[in-house]
Amino acid sequence: MLDHDARSGTGLVETLEVFLDESGSWNRTAARLHLHVNTVRYRIGRVAELTGRDPSSFTDRVDLYLALRSR
């Protein structure tokens, strides 16, 4: 994701961080980032595609959280 964001400026990492911080709430994430909720859904979908992890799964959410914290 870091490489993807660097190349395209998509904000996937920031979106994922806020999404995890907001306990997976699409609406609160959208409000914090000043985005439409569909934009958040799209970005989280891209995160899932790029990482092979499902952010709606608790186990995958923990993996994503730990990966973000370890960078």
N, C-alpha and C positions, 0 to 999 in steps of 0.2 A: 504494500500500500504506500509506503514511503516513496518508493521509486515512481509509482503511478502518480501520486500527488505532485512530486517534483516536476515530472514531465508535463502534466496536464493542469495542475492547479485546481483540482477538483474538491479539495477540502474533505476528503474521506476520513482522514485520521481525526481531524477536529470533530467532524460529525459523529464518528464512532465514540470518541471520548465523552462528548456531551450525552449521547444516547445511553451509554453505560451509566453515566453519572445520574441520569434521569430515570434509571431503572427500566429502560426500554420503552419509555413513553414517547410516542411519535409526536404528540401535540406539544408537550413540554420542550422536547428537543427543538422542534420547529420554532417555538416562541423564543427560546434562548438564542437561537442562531438567526432569528429574523428571516426565516425561510418558510415557504409553503410546505405543508405536511407531505405532499406528494414528492417534493424534492428530497426530503429526509428519507422517505421510503425508497426512492431511487438510489440514493447514496448508500444506504444500508444494504440494499440489494447488490450493489457493486462490491461492497465489502465482502459479502457472502461469496460472490463469484470469484473474487481475487484470492480470498483466503481459504475457501473450502469449508468455512465455519458458518454455522447458522446462528445469528445473533438472537433468535427467539428461543434457542436451547440454553438452559442454564449452564450446562457443562461447557458449551462453546463460548458462552459469554465470559465465563471465568477464564478460559484460555485466552480470549481476546484481551481481556482486562490485564492479565499478567504479561502478555506480550507488549502491550502499550507501556506498562510500568517498567519493563526491563530495558527499554531502549535508551 
